[in-house]
Amino acid sequence: VEPVVLKEVAPETAREINAAIPFASVPNPPAPPFRLDPASPGFARALDCLAAAGWYEAGDDAEGQRSVVQVVLNRVRHPAFPKSVCGVVFQGSERSTGCQFTFTCDGALRRVPSAAAWGRARDVARQALTGSVYRKVGVATHYHTDWVVPYWSESLLKLPAVRPHLFFRWPGSWGSRAPLPGRHIGAAPGIAF
């Protein structure tokens, strides 16, 4: 995992830079449904990792959570990423600059959601693991908030935004539905959260 490199700019400047990147005018097809059998041995672990990604990245916002969760599942099936939900979520978390999802390496895991908020995040994750597709982000494999500028944002296709998050995919066939038939293998890193 390459370290995350952000342009050193103020949040207001980041928003201006991000606004100057045009939204892609290419079709944005929805991802195919992702289905993991709730009776499978890895379902509970995948559910918790996916709920954590949704809640820690988007807060107690169902639409934001659905968008983040869809990106995680798109990555699970894409050949460029690990083949388990937890593997995707915690990729690079052993390094302070290498995490793919900020909450896994910035200390955010010390915050504990309320039982009700955690239940809502788990509901969003369960729906996604059993076939629900959040169509708005399509086959996006990347996103960031509008107040930061990652090094890769100008090289990918910018898709619709959801709240403060901007979504992206690779150009060409690598960013299409074609590479997404990859299967979840269920192996998950032993990370406690």
Secondary structure, 3 states (H helix, E strand, C coil): CCCCCECCCCHHHHHHHHHHCCECCCCCCCCCCCECCCCCCCHHHHHHHHHHHHHHHHCCCHHHHHHHHHHHHHHHHCCCCCCCHHHHHCCCCCCCCCCCCHHHCCCHHHCCCCHHHHHHHHHHHHHHHECCCCHHHCCCCEEEECCCCECCCCCCEEEEEECCEEEEECCCHHHCCCCCCCCCCCCCCCCCC
